[in-house]
Amino acid sequence: MSSQLSVILENPELAEQLLPEAQTRGFVTAMAAAPHVLDPAEWLAFLWGGEEVSPFTSQEDLETYANAIINIWNESRESLLTNTWAWPEGCALDDKELVTEATRDFSEGLLQGWQLARDDWETIMPEDTEDSALLGGVLLSISLLYDPENAMQALSEEGADGLAQFEEIFKSVPMMLCGLSQRAHALVSN
């Protein structure tokens, strides 16, 4: 993961006030996937709970953090639009817990970020369209990864081999996120 962000989060005082790294990456990935580029000034404060005053004691520390976030955004945006995005380090399936804590955190951050850009998504991908179905499929998959126990139960109730389906969902997320981002970019570029 981003060494610059990791170093910042090693500070115990900041770690308590900022989202964990995987959740931060999920949120920033949602911002990078958003149909319209949102100014980081509009969403950066969400990474420390939405408070007006940042938890940083100096302007330099805030700038270092903001630069780390912008670097993640740039990397995510480019990889989403070039179909090369992959799960961040630490995000994986887990034999005991179904997914790692990093996967849950990333999924939570992605869902939180989506909420912020929800109006843009719903405007370009209106209900009852193929695009809306694509968006819904991606969000459902991420929701399942955020809450794997209930996902397994629901898949089993549908008669599916829950574990095999779950593994397939996890493996398909990079392709789905890239496809969704590219479709959104195409829709707003026309």
C-alpha positions as CSV (number, residue, x, y, z in Angstrom):
1,M,0.0,0.0,0.0
2,S,1.0,3.6,-0.3
3,S,4.1,4.0,1.9
4,Q,3.4,7.8,2.3
5,L,-0.1,7.1,3.6
6,S,1.1,4.2,5.8
7,V,3.7,6.4,7.4
8,I,1.1,9.1,8.2
9,L,-1.3,6.5,9.7
10,E,1.6,5.1,11.9
11,N,1.1,8.2,14.0
12,P,-1.3,6.9,16.7
13,E,-3.0,10.2,17.2
14,L,-3.8,10.5,13.5
15,A,-4.7,6.8,13.1
16,E,-7.5,7.3,15.6
17,Q,-8.9,10.3,13.7
18,L,-8.5,9.2,10.1
19,L,-10.1,6.3,8.2
20,P,-7.9,3.2,8.1
21,E,-5.7,2.8,5.0
22,A,-7.9,0.2,3.2
23,Q,-11.1,2.2,3.9
24,T,-9.3,5.3,2.7
25,R,-8.3,3.5,-0.5
26,G,-11.9,2.4,-1.1
27,F,-13.3,5.9,-0.6
28,V,-10.6,7.4,-2.9
29,T,-11.3,4.7,-5.5
30,A,-14.9,5.6,-5.4
31,M,-14.0,9.2,-6.0
32,A,-11.7,8.2,-8.9
33,A,-14.5,6.1,-10.4
34,A,-17.1,8.9,-10.1
35,P,-18.5,10.1,-13.4
36,H,-17.5,13.7,-12.9
37,V,-14.2,14.7,-11.3
38,L,-15.0,16.0,-7.8
39,D,-12.7,18.5,-6.3
40,P,-10.8,16.9,-3.4
41,A,-11.7,20.0,-1.3
42,E,-15.3,18.8,-1.5
43,W,-14.5,15.3,0.0
44,L,-11.1,15.2,1.7
45,A,-12.7,16.1,5.1
46,F,-14.8,12.8,4.9
47,L,-11.5,11.0,5.5
48,W,-11.4,12.4,9.0
49,G,-15.1,12.2,9.8
50,G,-16.3,15.3,8.0
51,E,-15.2,17.7,10.6
52,E,-14.4,21.2,9.4
53,V,-11.1,21.3,11.3
54,S,-8.5,18.7,10.2
55,P,-6.7,16.5,12.8
56,F,-3.3,17.7,11.6
57,T,-1.3,20.0,13.8
58,S,0.5,21.7,10.9
59,Q,-0.3,22.8,7.4
60,E,2.7,20.8,6.2
61,D,1.3,17.6,7.6
62,L,-2.1,18.3,6.0
63,E,-0.4,18.9,2.7
64,T,1.6,15.7,3.0
65,Y,-1.6,13.8,3.7
66,A,-3.5,15.5,0.9
67,N,-0.7,14.8,-1.6
68,A,-0.8,11.1,-0.6
69,I,-4.5,11.0,-1.2
70,I,-4.2,12.8,-4.6
71,N,-1.5,10.3,-5.6
72,I,-3.9,7.4,-4.7
73,W,-6.7,9.1,-6.7
74,N,-4.4,9.6,-9.7
75,E,-3.2,6.0,-9.7
76,S,-6.8,4.7,-9.2
77,R,-8.3,6.9,-11.9
78,E,-5.7,5.9,-14.4
79,S,-5.9,2.2,-13.6
80,L,-9.7,2.2,-13.7
81,L,-9.8,3.9,-17.1
82,T,-7.0,1.7,-18.6
83,N,-8.5,-1.6,-17.3
84,T,-5.5,-2.3,-15.0
85,W,-7.1,-1.7,-11.6
86,A,-6.5,-4.5,-9.1
87,W,-7.4,-5.1,-5.5
88,P,-5.0,-3.2,-3.2
89,E,-2.4,-5.1,-1.2
90,G,-4.0,-6.9,1.8
91,C,-7.4,-7.3,0.1
92,A,-8.0,-11.0,-0.4
93,L,-10.2,-13.9,0.4
94,D,-9.7,-15.5,3.8
95,D,-10.4,-19.2,4.6
96,K,-11.6,-18.3,8.1
97,E,-13.4,-15.0,7.7
98,L,-14.2,-15.2,4.0
99,V,-12.5,-11.9,3.3
100,T,-9.6,-10.1,5.0
101,E,-10.3,-7.1,7.2
102,A,-8.7,-4.9,4.5
103,T,-11.3,-6.2,2.0
104,R,-14.1,-5.3,4.3
105,D,-12.6,-1.9,5.0
106,F,-12.0,-1.2,1.3
107,S,-15.6,-2.2,0.5
108,E,-16.9,0.0,3.2
109,G,-14.9,3.0,2.0
110,L,-16.0,2.4,-1.6
111,L,-19.7,2.3,-0.5
112,Q,-19.2,5.5,1.5
113,G,-17.6,7.3,-1.5
114,W,-20.3,6.1,-3.8
115,Q,-22.9,7.8,-1.5
116,L,-21.1,11.1,-2.0
117,A,-21.2,10.8,-5.8
118,R,-24.6,9.0,-5.9
119,D,-26.5,11.9,-7.6
120,D,-24.0,11.9,-10.5
121,W,-24.3,8.2,-10.9
122,E,-28.1,8.2,-10.9
123,T,-28.2,11.1,-13.3
124,I,-26.0,9.4,-16.0
125,M,-27.3,5.9,-15.2
126,P,-31.1,6.4,-14.7
127,E,-33.3,3.6,-13.3
128,D,-34.4,0.8,-15.6
129,T,-31.5,1.1,-18.0
130,E,-28.7,-1.3,-18.8
131,D,-26.3,1.2,-17.3
132,S,-28.3,1.2,-14.0
133,A,-28.2,-2.6,-14.0
134,L,-24.4,-2.4,-14.4
135,L,-24.1,0.0,-11.5
136,G,-26.5,-2.1,-9.3
137,G,-24.4,-5.2,-10.0
138,V,-21.2,-3.5,-8.9
139,L,-22.8,-2.1,-5.8
140,L,-24.3,-5.4,-4.9
141,S,-21.0,-7.2,-5.3
142,I,-19.2,-4.6,-3.1
143,S,-22.0,-4.9,-0.5
144,L,-21.6,-8.6,-0.4
145,L,-17.9,-8.3,0.2
146,Y,-18.5,-5.8,3.0
147,D,-20.9,-8.2,4.7
148,P,-19.7,-11.7,3.7
149,E,-21.6,-13.7,6.4
150,N,-25.0,-12.5,5.2
151,A,-23.9,-12.8,1.6
152,M,-23.0,-16.5,2.1
153,Q,-26.3,-17.1,3.8
154,A,-28.2,-15.4,1.0
155,L,-26.3,-17.3,-1.7
156,S,-26.9,-20.6,0.1
157,E,-30.6,-19.8,0.4
158,E,-30.7,-19.3,-3.3
159,G,-29.2,-22.8,-3.7
160,A,-25.9,-21.6,-4.9
161,D,-22.5,-22.9,-3.8
162,G,-21.9,-19.9,-1.6
163,L,-18.2,-20.2,-1.4
164,A,-17.6,-20.7,-5.1
165,Q,-20.0,-17.8,-5.9
166,F,-18.3,-15.6,-3.4
167,E,-14.9,-16.3,-4.8
168,E,-16.2,-15.5,-8.3
169,I,-17.6,-12.2,-7.0
170,F,-14.3,-11.2,-5.4
171,K,-12.3,-12.1,-8.6
172,S,-14.7,-10.2,-10.8
173,V,-14.7,-6.9,-8.9
174,P,-11.6,-5.4,-10.7
175,M,-13.2,-6.0,-14.1
176,M,-16.6,-4.7,-12.9
177,L,-15.1,-1.5,-11.4
178,C,-13.0,-0.8,-14.5
179,G,-16.0,-1.4,-16.8
180,L,-18.3,0.8,-14.7
181,S,-15.7,3.6,-14.6
182,Q,-15.0,3.4,-18.3
183,R,-18.8,3.4,-19.1
184,A,-19.3,6.4,-16.8
185,H,-16.4,8.3,-18.4
186,A,-17.8,7.6,-21.9
187,L,-21.3,8.8,-20.9
188,V,-20.0,12.1,-19.5
189,S,-17.6,12.6,-22.4
190,N,-20.3,12.5,-25.1
